[in-house]
Amino acid sequence: MRPFKLLFRCAAVLAICSTAMGSAFADTFALVNINQQALFFNQINEGAQKAADAAGAKLVIFNANNVPSAQNDAIENYITQKVDGIILVAIDVNGVKPAITAAKAAGIPVIAIDAQIPDGDNVAFIGVDNAKAGEDIGKFYADYVKSEMGGSAKIGIVGALNSFIQNQRLDGFKKAVTDSGLAITFLDTVDGQNVQETAMSASENLMTANPDMTTLYATGEPALLGAVSAVTSQGRTGDVKVFGWDLTKQVIQGIDDGWVVAVVQQDPAGEGKAAVEALVKLKKGETVEPIINIPVTIVTKDNVEQYRAMFQ
């Protein structure tokens, strides 16, 4: 066979394969996420991607890089592209509502995960009851202060003040601690802005301004990582006990060493998986529950072993 004929046939085969691959996806779903720095959000992506692969669907992922308006723009673009469904991890749960409404008007279902949309036009919410889980870790904290710290403590907070769900976690925590009636003083609340380096700097400033601080609560993964780094760098692991959200390798080391006491662990991969599966059901004309709760676990030295392999 002449070389040019062979080349032509190979090109034709590749074109056919490419066309077949392009049409292999029954549906296209879009995942609009917050950032790709936090392990939590990457685990959402991984869970969603695996579910999409299993369903024979295409998944496109948008990284808003912590910019709320970028999420609105992304949803508008996906409406134009006529995707079959949108998964949203919202930054500004109120500001993104018009984009969700526009998607609904275009016949594109939106599944909100991690952050609930108040009176939104999304089909369903999948995630954690953040206020209740905040109360749960607050009760655990109060019990610890009572049994291990003589019933009194001074606590600083590292949050992400632009995050609706992290504010819910803080409100729930404060309610449970206040309801305990213990002599617990809330010191400053600093804004880590959902960025690890910012949270570390804010945590260092928090400890410098409050040298008598004995405990610390961080409302999310970047906040907790920043707090752990700050406590370590300032040599405060012996006198500051840390509580927070979302395990990482560094946090597990703190649990092993005894100064990170308890961490709320979610199932972000499970949330991403459930969201894709819900969209697949909707595409088939089936219904989904409006609220699908994913359980959490409070991780301590007593049960951390089962999570260790996830963060090697």
N, C-alpha and C positions, 0 to 999 in steps of 0.2 A: 504494500500500500504506500502510495506516495505521501511524503511528509505533510504536504498542505491538506490533503484529504483527511489524514489522521487528525490533524489539528482542528479541522472543521468539525469532524464528528465529536471530538472531545469537547469542543465549545458547545455544540448542540446538546450534548448530554448534561453538561454543567448548567446550561440554561433551563433545561427541563427539570433538573433536580432543584435548581433555585426557585423555579416557579412552584414546584410541588411543596418545597419547604415554606414558601411564602403563604400558600393556601392551607398549610397544615393546621394553623391555629384557628380553632372554631370561634374563639372570642379574644378580644383584647381588653385587658383591664389596666387601669392606671393607679399607681400608689403614690400619693402625695405625702411625703414625710417631712419631718422637722429639720433634721440634720443627719450627717453620716459620721459625726465624731463619736457620739455616744454608742456604746455597744448595744444598748437597749434597742435603739432604732434600727441598727443593722440586723439584729436578731428578728425584728418584725419583718424586714425585707427578706431575710432568709426563709422564714416560715411561709411567707406569701409566695415566694418564688417556687418553693418545693410543691406547694399546693397547686400553683398554676401549671407547673410541669406535669403533675399527676393528672390534671384535668385536660391537658392538651391545649391550654390557653397561653396567650402571650401576655407577659406582665412588663409594663414600662414603669420605671421608678423615677420620681422627681425629688430632688434634694432642695428644700427651701432655704437651707443654710441659715436658719433661725429668723428669716424675714417673713413676717405675716403676709404682707401684700403679695409676695412671690407665690404664695399658695393660691390666692385668688386668680392671679394671672395664669398659673398652671392649669387650674380647673377650667378656666375659659378656653384655653388652648385645647384641652382634651375634649371639650364640648364640640369645638370646631372640627376636631379630628374624628368625631363620632365614635369614641371608644364605647365599649359595651357596659362598663361600670367603673366607678371610682372609689378607691379606698383612701380615707383621709385621716391623718394624724394631725389635728388642728393645733396651731399656736394660739391664734386669737379666735376663740369659739364664737364670738359675736360678729366680729369683722368678716368672717368667712361665710356667714349665712347667705348673703346675696348670691354668691357663686354656687352654693349648694342648691338654692332655689332655681337658679338658671339651669343647672344640670337636670333637675327634676322636670322642668318645663320642656327640656329637650328629650325627655324619656330615658335619661341616663341615671340609674340608681346610684346613690352615694351611701357607702357604709363608713360610719365614723368609728375609729378605734382609738382606745386610750383616753381620748378627751370627748366627753359628751357635749352635744350641741344643744343649748337651751331652746326648746320650741323650734328646732330646725326641721328642714324638709328632707333630711337623710332618712333612709329606709330603716336603718337599724344602728344600734350602738353595740360594739363589742369591746369589752375591757373590764376594768376594775372599778368597784365602787370606792373611789379614792377617799371620799370623806369618811366612810366607815373604816377603811383600812387605816386611815390616819388616826381614827379613834382607837383602833386595835393596838397599834404600836404605841399610842399615848398611854393606854392602860398598862401595857407591858412595861413601859418606861416608869410609870408611877409605882408599879409593884416593885420594880428593881430599886428605885430610890428608897422605898419604904424598907425593903429587906436588906439592902446592901449599903445604903448611904445614910442610915439613921433618920430617914424621913425628910431630909432637906437637901436641896440642890440649887445651883444657879445654871441656867441653860441659855446658850446662844443658838441662833437659827441661821442656817445657810439655805436660802431658797432660790427660786427663779421667779421673780415677781411679775414677769410678763406671761407666766404659764398659769392658765386657769386651773388645771388639775393639780399643780403643785401647791397652789394657794388652798385648794380643797384639802390637800393632805396636811397642810399646816393648820387650817381651821379645825379639822377633826382632832388633830393631835392636841392642840391647845384646849379644846373642850374637855377631852378626857383627863388631861393633867389638872385643869382647874377643878373639875368635878371631884377629883380625888381628895381635895381638901388638904393636901400636903403643903409643907412650907417650901414651895418651888418658885423661884424668882425667874421670870423671863427677862433676859437681857436684850441686847440688840438683835434685830433681824437684818442680815446683809443679803445683797442681791448678787448671786453667782451668774445670773443671766443665761443659765443652761450651757455654760462654757467652762470646761475644767480649769483652765488657767485663770479665768476671772474669778471663779469660785475659790481657788487657792489663795489668791491675793486678798479677796474679801474675808476669808477665814483667818488669815494672818492678822489682818486689821482688827477683826473681831476679838481675837485673843489678846492682842496688844492693848486694846481699849478696855478689856475686861480680864485682868490677870487673875481674878478670883473665880472665873468660870470653871465649873466642874463637869458639865455635860454639854453635848452638842447634838443637834438634830438637823439632818440634811434631807431635803425633800425630793431629791432625784439623783440619778447616777452622776452627772457632772458635778453637782453640789457635793455629793458624798466623796467622790474621788478628790476633789479640791480640798475638802476638809481633812481627809485622811493624810494627804500630802502635807498640809499645813501643820497639823498636829505633830506629824513625824519630824518635819524640818525644824520646828520650834522646840523640840524635846519635851513635849507635853503628854506623851503617851502614858506617863505614870500618874497623871492627875486629871486628865480629861477623858471621860467615857463618851463614846460616840454611838449614835443611833441614826438610822436613815433608811434609804431606799436603794435597791438594786445592787446585787453582788457584782464584784469584779475580782480579779486575782489579788489586787492590792488590799481590797476590803477583806477577803478571806484570810489574808496574812494577819490583818489586824484582829480578826476573830480568834485566830490561832494564838496570837500573842496576848489576848485577854482584854484589850482596851476598846475594841469595837464590840459592842455588846449584842446588838440585835439589828437585823436588817430585813425590811419587807422585800420579799422576792416575788416578782411577777413572772408571767409566762409570755414574753413578747412574741416568741416564735409561734406560740399557740394562738395569739391574737391575730397575727398575720395569716396564719393557716385558716382560721375560722372565717376571716373576712373574705378570702377568695372563695371558700366553699359556699358562703352565703350568696355571693354574686353568681356563682354557677347555678345554684338553686333558683335564683330569681330569673336567670336567663332561660331556664327550663319551664318557667311559668309557675314554679312552686312558691310557697311563702316562707318567710323566716320570722323568728321572734324579734320584736322591736328592741329588746334588751337581752344580750347574751353575756352573762357574767363569767369572767375567767378568774378562778380562785387564786389567792395569794398565800404565801407561807411566811411566817416570821422565822428567820434563820438565826440561830445562835450556835454556840459551840457544841450544843447537844445534837444538832441535826445538820451541821454544815457539810459533813462528809459526803452526803448524797449529791451535793452540788459541785464538789471539787473538780471533778473531771471536765465539767463544762468550761472551766476557766484556766486550764493548763496552758 
